Amino acid sequence: MAHLEFQKTHKTTLGFGSQSVATTTTTGAFWSMKNAHHAAVIFVIGAWTATAVISVMQGNAPLATPALAAVIAGKTLTLTAGHQNTVQIIEVEASELNVASAYFSIAAKAVAAGAGAIIGATVIRHPLRVDPASYVT
């Protein structure tokens, strides 16, 4: 698949730009999973001297900070010194979202404890394999 074809068929969006995540929490924009069956959140990890935790959140609204948000169970990774200068991918299926509680969007999240970690994230949402309007509302 050519690069332009991939861009046209997959929703590739910025989780959050590469930045120093010192002792703060960084949460990217929430992106709707409507018409997507799968997402891959790609974290680009720089060097640091402490630990960091990356995860994928689910929320009840796209783009802005939602009123309700929670980390998706099992979608967290604790980074240690061995993870410096790496790429980490956390994958999410639309079926893992708690749609009963109106969670239908996802966001990248990073929390660092100690000296600044340089972390960036990209969210790629894959289109449905079949053609119903949407199975995540």
C-alpha positions as protocol buffer text, in pm:
chain_id: "A"
residue {
  index: 1
  type: MET
  ca { x: 0 y: 0 z: 0 }
}
residue {
  index: 2
  type: ALA
  ca { x: 141 y: 334 z: -103 }
}
residue {
  index: 3
  type: HIS
  ca { x: 193 y: 604 z: 161 }
}
residue {
  index: 4
  type: LEU
  ca { x: -76 y: 836 z: 17 }
}
residue {
  index: 5
  type: GLU
  ca { x: -325 y: 550 z: -9 }
}
residue {
  index: 6
  type: PHE
  ca { x: -260 y: 464 z: 357 }
}
residue {
  index: 7
  type: GLN
  ca { x: -321 y: 828 z: 458 }
}
residue {
  index: 8
  type: LYS
  ca { x: -650 y: 832 z: 265 }
}
residue {
  index: 9
  type: THR
  ca { x: -784 y: 511 z: 419 }
}
residue {
  index: 10
  type: HIS
  ca { x: -651 y: 539 z: 776 }
}
residue {
  index: 11
  type: LYS
  ca { x: -709 y: 822 z: 1020 }
}
residue {
  index: 12
  type: THR
  ca { x: -360 y: 928 z: 1131 }
}
residue {
  index: 13
  type: THR
  ca { x: -367 y: 1198 z: 1396 }
}
residue {
  index: 14
  type: LEU
  ca { x: -132 y: 1354 z: 1647 }
}
residue {
  index: 15
  type: GLY
  ca { x: -159 y: 1212 z: 1998 }
}
residue {
  index: 16
  type: PHE
  ca { x: 76 y: 1481 z: 2131 }
}
residue {
  index: 17
  type: GLY
  ca { x: 397 y: 1630 z: 1995 }
}
residue {
  index: 18
  type: SER
  ca { x: 737 y: 1530 z: 2125 }
}
residue {
  index: 19
  type: GLN
  ca { x: 784 y: 1710 z: 2453 }
}
residue {
  index: 20
  type: SER
  ca { x: 957 y: 1688 z: 2787 }
}
residue {
  index: 21
  type: VAL
  ca { x: 730 y: 1510 z: 3033 }
}
residue {
  index: 22
  type: ALA
  ca { x: 910 y: 1591 z: 3358 }
}
residue {
  index: 23
  type: THR
  ca { x: 689 y: 1532 z: 3662 }
}
residue {
  index: 24
  type: THR
  ca { x: 366 y: 1607 z: 3483 }
}
residue {
  index: 25
  type: THR
  ca { x: 90 y: 1422 z: 3304 }
}
residue {
  index: 26
  type: THR
  ca { x: 47 y: 1479 z: 2932 }
}
residue {
  index: 27
  type: THR
  ca { x: -279 y: 1371 z: 2768 }
}
residue {
  index: 28
  type: GLY
  ca { x: -338 y: 1421 z: 2398 }
}
residue {
  index: 29
  type: ALA
  ca { x: -661 y: 1513 z: 2227 }
}
residue {
  index: 30
  type: PHE
  ca { x: -938 y: 1254 z: 2230 }
}
residue {
  index: 31
  type: TRP
  ca { x: -1014 y: 1106 z: 1886 }
}
residue {
  index: 32
  type: SER
  ca { x: -1340 y: 933 z: 1793 }
}
residue {
  index: 33
  type: MET
  ca { x: -1334 y: 562 z: 1716 }
}
residue {
  index: 34
  type: LYS
  ca { x: -1649 y: 596 z: 1506 }
}
residue {
  index: 35
  type: ASN
  ca { x: -1607 y: 396 z: 1184 }
}
residue {
  index: 36
  type: ALA
  ca { x: -1284 y: 240 z: 1315 }
}
residue {
  index: 37
  type: HIS
  ca { x: -1237 y: -116 z: 1435 }
}
residue {
  index: 38
  type: HIS
  ca { x: -881 y: -86 z: 1562 }
}
residue {
  index: 39
  type: ALA
  ca { x: -628 y: 178 z: 1666 }
}
residue {
  index: 40
  type: ALA
  ca { x: -255 y: 177 z: 1719 }
}
residue {
  index: 41
  type: VAL
  ca { x: -106 y: 441 z: 1946 }
}
residue {
  index: 42
  type: ILE
  ca { x: 261 y: 483 z: 1862 }
}
residue {
  index: 43
  type: PHE
  ca { x: 481 y: 635 z: 2133 }
}
residue {
  index: 44
  type: VAL
  ca { x: 828 y: 762 z: 2041 }
}
residue {
  index: 45
  type: ILE
  ca { x: 1041 y: 753 z: 2355 }
}
residue {
  index: 46
  type: GLY
  ca { x: 1358 y: 958 z: 2407 }
}
residue {
  index: 47
  type: ALA
  ca { x: 1618 y: 939 z: 2682 }
}
residue {
  index: 48
  type: TRP
  ca { x: 1562 y: 1014 z: 3053 }
}
residue {
  index: 49
  type: THR
  ca { x: 1686 y: 919 z: 3397 }
}
residue {
  index: 50
  type: ALA
  ca { x: 1369 y: 803 z: 3573 }
}
residue {
  index: 51
  type: THR
  ca { x: 1054 y: 608 z: 3489 }
}
residue {
  index: 52
  type: ALA
  ca { x: 747 y: 691 z: 3283 }
}
residue {
  index: 53
  type: VAL
  ca { x: 407 y: 532 z: 3229 }
}
residue {
  index: 54
  type: ILE
  ca { x: 235 y: 543 z: 2890 }
}
residue {
  index: 55
  type: SER
  ca { x: -125 y: 442 z: 2838 }
}
residue {
  index: 56
  type: VAL
  ca { x: -434 y: 478 z: 2621 }
}
residue {
  index: 57
  type: MET
  ca { x: -737 y: 657 z: 2765 }
}
residue {
  index: 58
  type: GLN
  ca { x: -1101 y: 625 z: 2666 }
}
residue {
  index: 59
  type: GLY
  ca { x: -1336 y: 921 z: 2682 }
}
residue {
  index: 60
  type: ASN
  ca { x: -1695 y: 1019 z: 2618 }
}
residue {
  index: 61
  type: ALA
  ca { x: -1622 y: 1300 z: 2369 }
}
residue {
  index: 62
  type: PRO
  ca { x: -1378 y: 1350 z: 2081 }
}
residue {
  index: 63
  type: LEU
  ca { x: -1115 y: 1626 z: 2049 }
}
residue {
  index: 64
  type: ALA
  ca { x: -1158 y: 1824 z: 2372 }
}
residue {
  index: 65
  type: THR
  ca { x: -1103 y: 1707 z: 2728 }
}
residue {
  index: 66
  type: PRO
  ca { x: -1409 y: 1492 z: 2795 }
}
residue {
  index: 67
  type: ALA
  ca { x: -1619 y: 1502 z: 3109 }
}
residue {
  index: 68
  type: LEU
  ca { x: -1552 y: 1132 z: 3162 }
}
residue {
  index: 69
  type: ALA
  ca { x: -1222 y: 959 z: 3089 }
}
residue {
  index: 70
  type: ALA
  ca { x: -1043 y: 648 z: 3212 }
}
residue {
  index: 71
  type: VAL
  ca { x: -740 y: 438 z: 3119 }
}
residue {
  index: 72
  type: ILE
  ca { x: -840 y: 131 z: 2917 }
}
residue {
  index: 73
  type: ALA
  ca { x: -770 y: -184 z: 3119 }
}
residue {
  index: 74
  type: GLY
  ca { x: -448 y: -353 z: 3009 }
}
residue {
  index: 75
  type: LYS
  ca { x: -339 y: -60 z: 2790 }
}
residue {
  index: 76
  type: THR
  ca { x: -59 y: 70 z: 3013 }
}
residue {
  index: 77
  type: LEU
  ca { x: 317 y: 21 z: 2992 }
}
residue {
  index: 78
  type: THR
  ca { x: 572 y: 124 z: 3255 }
}
residue {
  index: 79
  type: LEU
  ca { x: 892 y: 243 z: 3091 }
}
residue {
  index: 80
  type: THR
  ca { x: 1230 y: 196 z: 3257 }
}
residue {
  index: 81
  type: ALA
  ca { x: 1584 y: 285 z: 3150 }
}
residue {
  index: 82
  type: GLY
  ca { x: 1577 y: -10 z: 2908 }
}
residue {
  index: 83
  type: HIS
  ca { x: 1303 y: 160 z: 2706 }
}
residue {
  index: 84
  type: GLN
  ca { x: 1504 y: 473 z: 2626 }
}
residue {
  index: 85
  type: ASN
  ca { x: 1522 y: 575 z: 2259 }
}
residue {
  index: 86
  type: THR
  ca { x: 1260 y: 323 z: 2147 }
}
residue {
  index: 87
  type: VAL
  ca { x: 922 y: 309 z: 1980 }
}
residue {
  index: 88
  type: GLN
  ca { x: 638 y: 149 z: 2180 }
}
residue {
  index: 89
  type: ILE
  ca { x: 298 y: 60 z: 2032 }
}
residue {
  index: 90
  type: ILE
  ca { x: -22 y: 3 z: 2229 }
}
residue {
  index: 91
  type: GLU
  ca { x: -308 y: -139 z: 2023 }
}
residue {
  index: 92
  type: VAL
  ca { x: -678 y: -100 z: 2100 }
}
residue {
  index: 93
  type: GLU
  ca { x: -980 y: -276 z: 1951 }
}
residue {
  index: 94
  type: ALA
  ca { x: -1304 y: -78 z: 1937 }
}
residue {
  index: 95
  type: SER
  ca { x: -1469 y: -364 z: 2124 }
}
residue {
  index: 96
  type: GLU
  ca { x: -1245 y: -286 z: 2426 }
}
residue {
  index: 97
  type: LEU
  ca { x: -1411 y: 53 z: 2478 }
}
residue {
  index: 98
  type: ASN
  ca { x: -1680 y: 77 z: 2746 }
}
residue {
  index: 99
  type: VAL
  ca { x: -1956 y: 190 z: 2510 }
}
residue {
  index: 100
  type: ALA
  ca { x: -2220 y: 114 z: 2777 }
}
residue {
  index: 101
  type: SER
  ca { x: -2075 y: 412 z: 2968 }
}
residue {
  index: 102
  type: ALA
  ca { x: -2061 y: 622 z: 2647 }
}
residue {
  index: 103
  type: TYR
  ca { x: -1684 y: 588 z: 2598 }
}
residue {
  index: 104
  type: PHE
  ca { x: -1618 y: 612 z: 2223 }
}
residue {
  index: 105
  type: SER
  ca { x: -1297 y: 812 z: 2185 }
}
residue {
  index: 106
  type: ILE
  ca { x: -932 y: 744 z: 2268 }
}
residue {
  index: 107
  type: ALA
  ca { x: -626 y: 950 z: 2364 }
}
residue {
  index: 108
  type: ALA
  ca { x: -258 y: 894 z: 2434 }
}
residue {
  index: 109
  type: LYS
  ca { x: -134 y: 963 z: 2788 }
}
residue {
  index: 110
  type: ALA
  ca { x: 215 y: 983 z: 2942 }
}
residue {
  index: 111
  type: VAL
  ca { x: 312 y: 1031 z: 3307 }
}
residue {
  index: 112
  type: ALA
  ca { x: 677 y: 1071 z: 3409 }
}
residue {
  index: 113
  type: ALA
  ca { x: 826 y: 1048 z: 3754 }
}
residue {
  index: 114
  type: GLY
  ca { x: 1156 y: 1228 z: 3771 }
}
residue {
  index: 115
  type: ALA
  ca { x: 1387 y: 1388 z: 3518 }
}
residue {
  index: 116
  type: GLY
  ca { x: 1222 y: 1483 z: 3191 }
}
residue {
  index: 117
  type: ALA
  ca { x: 1136 y: 1215 z: 2943 }
}
residue {
  index: 118
  type: ILE
  ca { x: 1098 y: 1317 z: 2580 }
}
residue {
  index: 119
  type: ILE
  ca { x: 785 y: 1141 z: 2455 }
}
residue {
  index: 120
  type: GLY
  ca { x: 566 y: 1191 z: 2149 }
}
residue {
  index: 121
  type: ALA
  ca { x: 258 y: 998 z: 2033 }
}
residue {
  index: 122
  type: THR
  ca { x: 65 y: 934 z: 1711 }
}
residue {
  index: 123
  type: VAL
  ca { x: -279 y: 772 z: 1688 }
}
residue {
  index: 124
  type: ILE
  ca { x: -365 y: 562 z: 1381 }
}
residue {
  index: 125
  type: ARG
  ca { x: -728 y: 451 z: 1354 }
}
residue {
  index: 126
  type: HIS
  ca { x: -797 y: 168 z: 1109 }
}
residue {
  index: 127
  type: PRO
  ca { x: -1121 y: 169 z: 906 }
}
residue {
  index: 128
  type: LEU
  ca { x: -1396 y: -87 z: 945 }
}
residue {
  index: 129
  type: ARG
  ca { x: -1354 y: -409 z: 750 }
}
residue {
  index: 130
  type: VAL
  ca { x: -1721 y: -404 z: 649 }
}
residue {
  index: 131
  type: ASP
  ca { x: -1940 y: -115 z: 551 }
}
residue {
  index: 132
  type: PRO
  ca { x: -2203 y: -49 z: 820 }
}
residue {
  index: 133
  type: ALA
  ca { x: -2239 y: 314 z: 920 }
}
residue {
  index: 134
  type: SER
  ca { x: -2066 y: 245 z: 1251 }
}
residue {
  index: 135
  type: TYR
  ca { x: -2064 y: -6 z: 1530 }
}
residue {
  index: 136
  type: VAL
  ca { x: -1928 y: 242 z: 1784 }
}
residue {
  index: 137
  type: THR
  ca { x: -2167 y: 532 z: 1828 }
}
